[in-house]
Amino acid sequence: MNSDSSPYAFTGRFPFYRGRIVSDILLCSPETGNPNAIRIRALWDTGCNNSIVSKRAADFLMLKPSGERMFRTPFGISRMKKMAEAEICIVLGGCRILLNVGIDDSPNSDPDCDITLGLDFITQGDFAITHDGQQLALSFCYPPIGAPTDFTKIIPRIHIGPVETESCEIDEKNAIEARRRGLIMLDYFDEIANKSNG
């Protein structure tokens, strides 16, 4: 974040939800001598490791590819794909975030979205998807505020009556090994009854 810039917070609401999380976003070239900037539709995809921009947006911004590498794509059919790589600048208010992105003719399956924002971008800030019963809302803050949204703490404060919460550490160290473990059949209703009696 620039030293003279303030934190940036954004919330977008979806009066009509079409099964995707999108917003408009401002991109520019990281080169100071390149004045080009563009506001495009972005697809937020937590299932995609790396951000990918369309070739037409990259050409408009006159991005200079630094080489090629394998990118994990948001498409299930071809999970790994070799793409040109370039540095791009995402502008959030007064903040400029440099990001290495892949360049592809189709950065996602939605023809109106010229960039897929993957976890490499999303995890640089605080990201939340919530709704009020009628509208879905996307909210993003950069830099992170240092207080992750924790509904196990929030709900007991605002809900009158008993609340059941569960909190745990999610262990990713042995994710591949966990796939090899045998499955154990659980009786869900017995488990609930045991919790109630305990």
Residue frames relative to the residue before (quaternion, step in Angstrom):
aa qw qx qy qz dx dy dz
M 1.0000 0.0000 0.0000 0.0000 0.00 0.00 0.00
N 0.5156 -0.6225 0.4828 0.3368 3.56 -1.04 0.74
S 0.5561 -0.6438 0.4116 0.3268 3.58 -0.99 0.84
D 0.7275 0.4207 -0.2433 0.4843 3.60 1.10 -0.61
S 0.5959 0.5828 -0.3679 0.4121 3.61 1.22 0.09
S 0.4375 -0.6827 0.5263 0.2560 3.55 -1.22 0.58
P 0.6220 -0.4992 0.4141 0.4387 3.60 -1.20 0.28
Y 0.2832 -0.7625 0.5671 0.1295 3.53 -1.16 0.69
A 0.0068 -0.7837 0.6211 -0.0038 3.57 -0.94 0.88
F 0.0676 -0.7957 0.6018 -0.0152 3.55 -0.99 0.92
T 0.0139 0.7631 -0.6459 -0.0156 3.57 -1.10 0.73
G 0.0578 -0.7775 0.6261 0.0130 3.54 -0.94 0.97
R 0.1896 -0.7907 0.5750 0.0905 3.58 -0.90 0.94
F 0.2890 -0.7720 0.5525 0.1238 3.54 -1.09 0.80
P 0.2155 -0.7769 0.5778 0.1274 3.62 -0.19 1.21
F 0.7490 0.1582 -0.1048 0.6348 3.57 1.21 -0.63
Y 0.1481 -0.8031 0.5743 0.0565 3.57 -0.60 1.15
R 0.1314 -0.8243 0.5501 0.0241 3.55 -0.68 1.16
G 0.6703 -0.5383 0.3053 0.4094 3.59 1.03 0.70
R 0.7185 0.3368 -0.2620 0.5493 3.61 1.12 0.57
I 0.3428 -0.7065 0.5801 0.2163 3.55 -1.28 0.47
V 0.1040 0.8083 -0.5639 0.1336 3.59 -0.43 1.24
S 0.0441 0.7566 -0.6522 -0.0153 3.53 -1.35 0.31
D 0.4901 -0.5847 0.5256 0.3765 3.54 -1.30 0.06
I 0.0324 -0.7976 0.6023 -0.0080 3.56 -1.08 0.70
L 0.3683 -0.7287 0.5414 0.2007 3.57 -1.13 0.72
L 0.0724 -0.7885 0.6108 -0.0002 3.55 -0.86 1.08
C 0.0218 0.7734 -0.6331 -0.0246 3.52 -1.23 0.49
S 0.6000 -0.5344 0.4420 0.3987 3.52 -1.31 0.16
P 0.4773 -0.6735 0.4709 0.3113 3.62 -1.02 0.66
E 0.5814 0.5955 -0.3730 0.4102 3.60 1.24 -0.29
T 0.4736 -0.7078 0.4478 0.2724 3.58 -0.74 1.03
G 0.6881 0.4867 -0.2921 0.4520 3.61 1.07 -0.58
N 0.6380 0.5026 -0.3265 0.4835 3.60 1.28 -0.07
P 0.2241 -0.8305 0.4968 0.1150 3.62 -0.32 1.22
N 0.4771 0.7110 -0.4306 0.2854 3.60 1.22 -0.20
A 0.0583 0.7552 -0.6509 0.0516 3.53 -1.08 0.87
I 0.0736 -0.8009 0.5941 0.0122 3.57 -1.15 0.58
R 0.2305 -0.7314 0.6227 0.1557 3.56 -1.11 0.76
I 0.0402 0.8183 -0.5666 0.0881 3.56 -0.60 1.17
R 0.5533 -0.5771 0.4792 0.3622 3.56 -1.34 0.22
A 0.1509 -0.7977 0.5826 0.0393 3.54 -0.88 1.06
L 0.2602 -0.7223 0.6201 0.1615 3.55 -1.13 0.77
W 0.2511 -0.7581 0.5873 0.1317 3.60 -0.70 1.11
D 0.0440 0.8295 -0.5487 0.0941 3.58 -0.52 1.16
T 0.2238 -0.8027 0.5418 0.1093 3.58 -0.28 1.27
G 0.6183 0.5345 -0.3512 0.4568 3.60 1.26 -0.11
C 0.6503 0.4813 -0.3050 0.5024 3.58 1.30 -0.04
N 0.4175 -0.7335 0.4800 0.2394 3.60 -0.70 1.07
N 0.8208 0.2051 -0.0491 0.5308 3.54 0.84 -1.04
S 0.4708 -0.6583 0.5086 0.2938 3.55 -1.11 0.69
I 0.1119 -0.7842 0.6100 0.0182 3.55 -1.07 0.84
V 0.1572 -0.7884 0.5911 0.0658 3.58 -0.87 1.00
S 0.5507 -0.6166 0.4437 0.3460 3.57 -1.13 0.60
K 0.5984 -0.5752 0.4211 0.3657 3.54 -1.18 0.59
R 0.6479 0.5247 -0.3408 0.4345 3.60 0.96 -0.77
A 0.6445 0.4909 -0.3272 0.4863 3.63 1.03 -0.70
A 0.6395 0.5228 -0.3221 0.4626 3.60 1.01 -0.83
D 0.6525 0.5059 -0.3100 0.4713 3.59 1.01 -0.82
F 0.6376 0.5330 -0.3260 0.4508 3.58 0.98 -0.86
L 0.7224 0.4220 -0.2345 0.4950 3.57 0.99 -0.86
M 0.3392 -0.7658 0.4696 0.2793 3.57 1.36 -0.13
L 0.1480 0.8027 -0.5565 0.1550 3.55 0.90 0.97
K 0.2912 -0.7526 0.5681 0.1616 3.54 -1.09 0.74
P 0.3403 -0.7529 0.5214 0.2132 3.61 -0.38 1.18
S 0.3101 -0.7616 0.5462 0.1600 3.55 -1.03 0.86
G 0.7669 -0.2259 0.1546 0.5805 3.58 1.27 0.05
E 0.4598 -0.6485 0.5172 0.3171 3.54 -1.26 -0.40
R 0.0844 0.7733 -0.6282 0.0158 3.54 -1.23 0.48
M 0.5878 -0.5687 0.4394 0.3716 3.54 -1.30 0.24
F 0.1154 -0.7811 0.6124 0.0384 3.55 -0.92 0.97
R 0.3729 -0.6644 0.5916 0.2635 3.55 -1.14 0.67
T 0.2447 -0.8215 0.5058 0.0969 3.56 -0.53 1.20
P 0.5540 -0.6029 0.4481 0.3590 3.58 -1.27 0.25
F 0.5876 0.5857 -0.3681 0.4198 3.59 1.26 -0.03
G 0.4616 -0.7102 0.4660 0.2558 3.56 -0.85 0.97
I 0.6269 0.5700 -0.3455 0.4035 3.61 1.05 -0.72
S 0.7968 0.0957 -0.0269 0.5960 3.58 0.83 -0.98
R 0.1825 -0.8479 0.4891 0.0927 3.57 0.08 1.29
M 0.7721 0.2157 -0.1330 0.5828 3.59 1.07 -0.66
K 0.0540 0.8006 -0.5912 0.0818 3.56 -0.88 0.93
K 0.3986 -0.6950 0.5415 0.2546 3.56 -1.01 0.80
M 0.0422 0.7982 -0.5962 0.0748 3.57 -0.81 1.06
A 0.5515 -0.5390 0.5045 0.3883 3.51 -1.32 0.33
E 0.2220 -0.7718 0.5854 0.1112 3.57 -1.10 0.76
A 0.0569 0.7894 -0.6087 0.0552 3.57 -1.02 0.83
E 0.4492 -0.6520 0.5328 0.2988 3.52 -1.30 0.35
I 0.0653 -0.7875 0.6128 0.0038 3.54 -0.99 0.92
C 0.3033 -0.7356 0.5734 0.1950 3.56 -1.22 0.38
I 0.1643 -0.7591 0.6246 0.0815 3.56 -0.80 1.09
V 0.2189 -0.7969 0.5563 0.0867 3.56 -0.73 1.11
L 0.0071 -0.7823 0.6213 -0.0447 3.57 -0.72 1.16
G 0.7819 -0.1609 0.0653 0.5987 3.58 0.00 1.27
G 0.7906 -0.2165 0.1876 0.5412 3.59 -0.59 -1.15
C 0.5736 0.5949 -0.3748 0.4203 3.60 1.28 -0.02
R 0.1225 -0.7568 0.6383 0.0693 3.54 -1.12 0.77
I 0.1084 -0.8032 0.5855 0.0174 3.56 -0.64 1.19
L 0.2655 -0.7548 0.5814 0.1472 3.56 -0.71 1.11
L 0.0235 0.8065 -0.5856 0.0782 3.54 -0.91 0.96
N 0.3247 -0.7057 0.5917 0.2158 3.57 -1.02 0.83
V 0.0357 -0.8206 0.5690 -0.0389 3.57 -0.66 1.14
G 0.4527 -0.6198 0.5561 0.3188 3.49 -1.33 0.33
I 0.2523 -0.7419 0.5991 0.1643 3.57 -1.22 0.51
D 0.1242 0.7951 -0.5776 0.1371 3.56 -0.70 1.11
D 0.5985 -0.5644 0.4203 0.3830 3.59 -1.14 0.60
S 0.7879 0.1431 -0.0575 0.5962 3.58 1.04 -0.84
P 0.1666 -0.8295 0.5250 0.0919 3.63 -0.03 1.22
N 0.7702 0.0030 -0.0201 0.6375 3.58 1.34 -0.18
S 0.6296 -0.5675 0.3761 0.3743 3.59 -1.24 0.01
D 0.6075 0.5470 -0.3543 0.4542 3.61 1.27 0.05
P 0.3780 -0.7834 0.4402 0.2229 3.62 -0.34 1.18
D 0.6788 0.4855 -0.3120 0.4540 3.62 1.15 -0.37
C 0.6573 0.4918 -0.3108 0.4790 3.62 1.26 -0.09
D 0.2075 -0.8240 0.5211 0.0804 3.57 -0.49 1.22
I 0.7736 0.1807 -0.1668 0.5840 3.58 1.23 0.12
T 0.2274 -0.7067 0.6503 0.1610 3.52 -1.21 0.70
L 0.2132 -0.7593 0.6040 0.1148 3.57 -0.73 1.08
G 0.1504 -0.8217 0.5483 0.0408 3.55 -0.41 1.27
L 0.7676 -0.3771 0.2637 0.4462 3.52 -1.34 -0.13
D 0.5555 0.6034 -0.4057 0.4035 3.62 1.13 -0.46
F 0.7010 0.3973 -0.2524 0.5358 3.59 1.17 -0.60
I 0.6672 0.5448 -0.3122 0.4007 3.59 0.78 -1.07
T 0.7165 0.4644 -0.2652 0.4479 3.60 0.93 -0.87
Q 0.5359 0.6029 -0.4239 0.4119 3.61 1.22 0.12
G 0.7650 0.2485 -0.1572 0.5730 3.57 1.30 -0.20
D 0.5577 -0.5308 0.4780 0.4227 3.55 -1.28 -0.46
F 0.0894 -0.8114 0.5764 -0.0365 3.54 -0.77 1.15
A 0.0813 0.8000 -0.5902 0.0714 3.59 -0.85 0.92
I 0.1250 -0.7332 0.6623 0.0908 3.52 -1.22 0.69
T 0.1068 0.7861 -0.5968 0.1207 3.57 -0.65 1.13
H 0.1061 -0.7836 0.5978 0.1317 3.58 -1.26 -0.05
D 0.4217 -0.7108 0.5130 0.2318 3.54 -1.26 0.50
G 0.6838 -0.4488 0.2797 0.5028 3.58 1.24 0.34
Q 0.7758 0.2512 -0.1531 0.5582 3.57 1.22 -0.39
Q 0.8050 0.1665 -0.0738 0.5647 3.57 0.94 -0.86
L 0.3693 -0.6821 0.5872 0.2313 3.53 -1.09 0.83
A 0.1000 -0.8006 0.5888 0.0480 3.59 -1.05 0.71
L 0.2013 -0.7272 0.6469 0.1104 3.54 -1.10 0.89
S 0.0251 0.7949 -0.6057 0.0258 3.58 -0.86 0.92
F 0.0183 -0.7958 0.6035 -0.0475 3.56 -0.96 0.96
C 0.0652 -0.7884 0.6117 0.0059 3.55 -1.02 0.87
Y 0.0070 0.7809 -0.6242 0.0209 3.58 -0.99 0.89
P 0.5227 -0.2790 -0.7958 0.1253 1.55 -1.60 1.93
P 0.6901 -0.4538 0.3234 0.4618 3.61 -1.22 0.18
I 0.4507 -0.7199 0.4631 0.2533 3.57 -0.99 0.80
G 0.5106 -0.6862 0.4026 0.3260 3.60 1.24 -0.08
A 0.6934 0.3623 -0.2729 0.5598 3.57 1.27 0.31
P 0.2088 -0.8239 0.5117 0.1256 3.60 0.21 1.25
T 0.5492 -0.5909 0.4762 0.3500 3.55 -1.13 0.69
D 0.0352 0.7989 -0.5948 0.0816 3.56 -0.62 1.15
F 0.2509 -0.8147 0.5063 0.1300 3.56 -0.12 1.30
T 0.5662 0.5833 -0.4068 0.4168 3.63 1.15 -0.35
K 0.6912 0.4183 -0.2732 0.5221 3.59 1.23 -0.39
I 0.6684 0.5239 -0.3023 0.4329 3.59 1.03 -0.79
I 0.6917 0.5210 -0.3033 0.3976 3.59 0.73 -1.06
P 0.6608 0.4995 -0.3470 0.4398 3.67 0.83 -0.76
R 0.6492 0.5297 -0.3207 0.4417 3.60 1.15 -0.51
I 0.7828 0.3427 -0.1714 0.4902 3.59 1.06 -0.69
H 0.6756 0.4801 -0.2961 0.4748 3.59 1.23 -0.31
I 0.3037 -0.7321 0.5807 0.1860 3.58 -0.88 0.97
G 0.7238 0.3710 -0.2990 0.4990 3.55 -0.71 1.05
P 0.7034 -0.4720 0.3163 0.4271 3.57 -1.29 0.11
V 0.1175 -0.7688 0.6273 0.0404 3.54 -1.16 0.76
E 0.2390 -0.7523 0.5950 0.1510 3.57 -0.95 0.89
T 0.0078 -0.8094 0.5864 -0.0294 3.59 -0.67 1.06
E 0.0952 -0.7640 0.6355 0.0583 3.53 -1.27 0.46
S 0.0094 0.7937 -0.6068 0.0420 3.56 -0.86 0.95
C 0.0958 0.8096 -0.5708 0.0980 3.59 -0.90 0.85
E 0.4668 -0.5926 0.5626 0.3381 3.53 -1.38 0.20
I 0.2497 -0.7615 0.5800 0.1459 3.59 -0.89 0.91
D 0.2230 -0.8157 0.5276 0.0807 3.55 -0.37 1.30
E 0.0804 -0.8126 0.5772 0.0095 3.57 -0.58 1.18
K 0.4172 0.7362 -0.4615 0.2664 3.62 1.24 -0.06
N 0.8040 0.2241 -0.0988 0.5418 3.57 0.93 -0.89
A 0.1264 0.8470 -0.5089 0.0877 3.58 1.04 0.78
I 0.6687 0.4878 -0.3127 0.4659 3.61 0.94 -0.83
E 0.6560 0.5114 -0.3090 0.4611 3.58 0.95 -0.87
A 0.6138 0.5735 -0.3523 0.4126 3.60 1.04 -0.75
R 0.6018 0.5765 -0.3536 0.4248 3.58 1.12 -0.64
R 0.6745 0.5136 -0.2871 0.4459 3.58 1.14 -0.63
R 0.5310 0.6482 -0.4115 0.3585 3.56 1.22 -0.33
G 0.5308 -0.6260 0.4650 0.3320 3.54 -1.16 0.58
L 0.4429 -0.6705 0.5272 0.2765 3.55 -1.22 0.55
I 0.1800 -0.7756 0.5985 0.0881 3.55 -0.99 0.85
M 0.3809 -0.7296 0.5230 0.2217 3.57 -0.74 1.08
L 0.1174 -0.7841 0.6078 0.0439 3.56 -0.88 0.99
D 0.3333 -0.6893 0.5952 0.2438 3.54 -1.12 0.60
Y 0.3679 -0.7796 0.4676 0.1957 3.54 -0.19 1.32
F 0.6937 0.4926 -0.2910 0.4375 3.57 0.85 -0.95
D 0.6187 0.5187 -0.3422 0.4807 3.60 1.10 -0.66
E 0.6367 0.5382 -0.3248 0.4466 3.58 1.02 -0.83
I 0.6529 0.5000 -0.3067 0.4793 3.59 0.98 -0.86
A 0.6511 0.5137 -0.3208 0.4575 3.59 0.95 -0.85
N 0.6436 0.5220 -0.3216 0.4582 3.60 0.99 -0.80
K 0.6368 0.5187 -0.3272 0.4673 3.58 1.03 -0.79
S 0.6631 0.5174 -0.3044 0.4471 3.58 0.98 -0.89
N 0.7003 0.4638 -0.2681 0.4718 3.57 1.02 -0.85
G 0.6477 0.5275 -0.3209 0.4464 3.56 1.17 -0.60
